[in-house]
Amino acid sequence: MPTIREVAAHAGVSPATVSRVMKGEVPVSADTRARVEVAISAMGYAPNAFARSLASNRLEGVGLVISHLAGPFMGRVMMTLEATLRRANVSLLVASGGGEAAREQEAVNFLLGRRCDGLIVHADALSDETLTALATTTPLVVFNRRVPDIDAHCISLDNEYGGYLATRHLLDQGHQSIACLTGPLRQQDAAERLAGYQRALHERGIPVDEQAIIEGDFTEQGGEQGMMTLLAREMAVTAVVAGNDDMALGAMTILRARGVAVPRAMSLVGYDNEACARHVVPALTTVHAPLEEMAQAAAERLLKLIAGASLPASTPFMPTLIERETVGPWRT
């Protein structure tokens, strides 16, 4: 679909003039109006919120597409996005796609139909090709994911390094039999965290045991199920890297119920550094994801896009390890 800039260029006028013609505003000469109307007809142009903002220099709102509404991860992201945009007098409208491609596309369409000037998309199922195409027609920032062809539009975290940090910390404590409870491996962040786990083991010359890798779903229930599966395999595991803090908490629930002491009998590392991590007993060692900084950067980058500014290259944010009480030295 053509943009208001392209229609303006075709007619030899400014985007503001195109907007005035479409709104029936004056003063616009008859000749100019005719040229604009011919361009609109020839190019099949339909106005959108981005075009209105170019003409009026006023934003109407930003849309956020997320996979799931529940959970502390998205709560932290949405709070920071809303606060950052509010300071720019921009409203935030949220739609959930439920992790399904068709529903995520419906969420995109819904938000664009509600006159959003741009989108921030945290989507698991939309393809790279779909997001790349969307970025050609709509100011777009992709959150917590890298899409190679629109890298400047992406705000991401180096999740491979985060998985590596968690596993290396356990290795440094003498653990060699380390399991990994992953999130859904179709998701980029879960797959990268697993890759970091594997890299840390390879560096120490420790073979990766596929039986020690159990795929979950980033929920407490997934952590519980993963830990029950791991214990049922009766492996000599002494430490676990969890896909996120929710899964780590679920794993701790099962370990406590089975009488397995943490960290004396089993060490555990989470991921994300949610608020609950420091309040559980024992307090959870975890990988800190700077979600607030990422969300602020996403909002600021989108506002620049909407204003027509060019974007610099995007550099992934770096996670850090937060040492607490769920990791202890390996004991013979």
N, C-alpha and C positions, 0 to 999 in steps of 0.2 A: 504494500500500500504506500503511495507517495506521501511525503511529508509536506507541511505547510511551506517549509523552506524551498522544496523542489517546485511546488506550484508557483511560489513567488518568483523564483528564478526563471521559470518558463514564461511567466507573464511580464518579466522585467520590472517587478515592483518589490516592495518590502513585505515581510510576513505580516506586519501590522496592517498594511493596506489590504491584503487578502482577507484578514479577519474583519476589517471594516465593511468590505463588500459583502461578506457572508452574513454579517449582522444587520446590513442595511443602514449602516451609519454614514454620516456625511462629515466633511466634504470629500466626495470621490467623483472625479469627472466621468462623464459618460464613456469616453474612450477607454479610460483606465478600467472602469467597471466591466466593459465589454471584454477587454483582454483577459481580465481575471476570470470571468465567467467561462470564457472559451478554454482557458487553461484547466479550470476545475473539471469541466466536462470531458476534455480530452484525456486527462490523467485519471479520472475516476476517483477524485479526492473526496474523502469524508473527514470532517473535522474531528479531532480528538482533544483530550485534555492538554497534551503537550503543546499542540498548536495554539490553544487558547492562552496558555501561560506565556508563550513567546510573544504573542500580540499584546497581552495586558500586563506583563511583568508581575503577575500574581499567581501563586501556586494554590491549587485547590486541595491537594492531599496526595499522600504517598500510600501505595498498597504494599502489604506484606503477605507473601504466600509462604505458609509453613506446612510441614508435614503433619504435625500433631500439636494440639493446643496444650496438652497436659505435660507436666514435668518441670523441674526447676531450670533446666537448660534454656528452654524457650522463654520462661518467665524472666530470666536475667536479660536475655536478648531484647525482648519486647519492651521492658521497662527502660532500657538505655536508648533504644531507637525512638520511643515516644518522647523521652525527655530531650534528646538532641534535636528532633524535628520541631518540638514545641518551641524551643528557643528561636527557631527560624520561622515561627508562626505557620507551621505546616502540620496538618492533621495526619494521623496514621489509621488506616483501615486494614483489618486483618481478615484473611480467609484461609481455611485449612484444607489441605488436599488429601489427608489421610494416608500418605505414602503410596498412592495409586496414580498412575500417569493420567488417566482420564479425569479423575477428580482434581488433580493439580492443574490440568489445563482448564477445567471449569473454573477453578479459583482465579487463575490468571484472567480469563474472560470476564468473570464477575467484577474484578477490581478495575479493569480497563473500562468496563461499561459504567462504572460508578465515577467516572471523570477523574481517575487518579493520574497525576502528572508523571509518575514513574513507579517502578516496582523494585522491591527487594525480595529476592526469591531464595527460600531455604527449602529446596525440593529434592526428594530422594529419587523420584521416578522419572521426572522429565529428562529427556535425553539431552546430551550435549548439543546435538543438531537443533533441537527445538529451542534451547536457550540461546544459541548463537543466532538463529533466525529472529527471535524475539528482540534481541539487542539491536537489530538493524532498524526496527520500527518504534521502539519504546526505550526511554531511558531506563536502564536495567543494571542492578548490582546483584550478583550471585553470592550468597552467604554460606560460609563453611564448606566451600567446594571450589575446585579449580576446573575451568573449562578452557582447554588450550587455545582455542581460536579467539576467545574474548578475555584473555588473561587480565587485562586492565580493568575489567568489570567485576573481578572476583576478589572477595575478602576470604582468606582461608587461613587455616592453622596447619603447621607442620606436624600432622598426626603420626607420621612415620617416626619422627624423632621422639614424640611423646611415648609411643610404644617401646622404643629403644631405651629411653630413660628409665621407664618403669622396670623393664627386664634387667637392665644393667645394674640397677640398684640392688636387686635381689641377687644377682650373680656376685656382686661385690661383698655381699653378706655370706657368701659361701654356698648358696643354693645352686644346684645343678639340675635337679628335676623340677622344672617349672611348668605349670599348666597355664593355658590362656583361655579365658571365657570371653568370646568376642561378641560384638554386636552383629547385626545382619551384614554378611559379607558382600551383598550387592551394593551396599553403601560405601562411598569412597572413604569416609573417615574410619569406619570399622576395618576395612581391608588394609588401610595404611597403618593402623595401629598394630595389626597382626604382622605386617611386613617388618615393622620396627622390632617386635618381639623376636622374629626369626633372625633378623640381622644381628641382634645382640648375642643370640645363641651361637650363630655361625662364627662370630668374632672370637668366641672362647673355645671353638672346636667342639661344641656340643651338638649332636645330631638333633634335628627337630622331630619329635615324636607326634605323628598326626593324631594318635589317640589322646594326646594331652591338649588338643585344640578342640574346643566345643563351641559351636556357634549358638548365639542367643539373640536377644531382641532389644537390648538396652533397657530392660525393665528389671525391677526387683524380682518379679516372678521368674524372669529369664535367668537371673543369677541363681535363684534357688534351684531351678531345674538343672542348670548347668553343673552346680556343685553336687547335686544328687547323682547325676550321671557320672561325674568324675569319681566320686567315692565308690560307686557301684563297680567301676572298672578295677578297683583295688590296686591302683598304681602307687608307686613309691614317691608320690609328689610331696614336696615340702613347701612349695610356694605357688601362688596364683597371681597372675596379672588379669584384672577384670577390665571389660570393655568400657565401663564407666562406673561412677560411684553407686548408681542404683543397683547395678549387677553385683558390685562388691558387697553392698549391704545385704542383698539377698543371699549371697554366698555365706556371709557371716552368720545369718540366721540359721542356716542349715548346719554349719560347723558347731554353733552353740548347742543346737538341739541334739547333735550327735556326740557331744562331749569332747570336741576337738578344740583345744585351746589355741587362741590367736594372741600373740604370735609364737608361743612356745612350741606348738606342734605344727602350725601352718601359718606362714606369712602371707600377706595379702596387700596388693596395691590397686587402688582405684584410678579413676580418670575423670577430670573436669573440675575437681575441688569445689563441689557444691557446699552450701552452708552446713548441711547435715554431717559432712565428713569430719568436722572438728568437734561435733557434739556426741557422736556415738562413743561407746566404750568397748574396746579401746579406740582412741581416735584414729581415723583412717589416714594412712599414708596414701598420697594420691598425686596425680599429675595435674598441675594448674593450667586450665585453659583461660586465657584472658578475654572472656566473652564480652565484657563491657567495653574494652578497648576496641575489639573487633566490630561490635555493633555501632559504636560511635563513628568509626572509620567508614563503615558501610553507609550510614546516613549522610555523612559529609561528602562522600564520593558521589552518591546519587544526586545530592543537591547541586554539585558541580556539573554533573551530566545534564541535568534539567536546564541549568543556566547556559548550556552550550559550550562549556569549557572542555578542553582536551584533558585526558587523564594520563598521569604518569604510570609507569609500570607498577604492578602490584607485587609486594613482597609478603610471603606468608608470615603470620605471627608465630612466635616461638613459645612452646610450652616450657614449664619448669617443674621440677620435682618438689613436692612438699612432704618433708619427712615428719611423721608423727609416731604412732605407737603400734601399728599392725605389722611391722617388719622387724624380725629379730634375726640373729645369726643362726646359720645352719648348725644343728646339733646332731652328733653321731648317736 
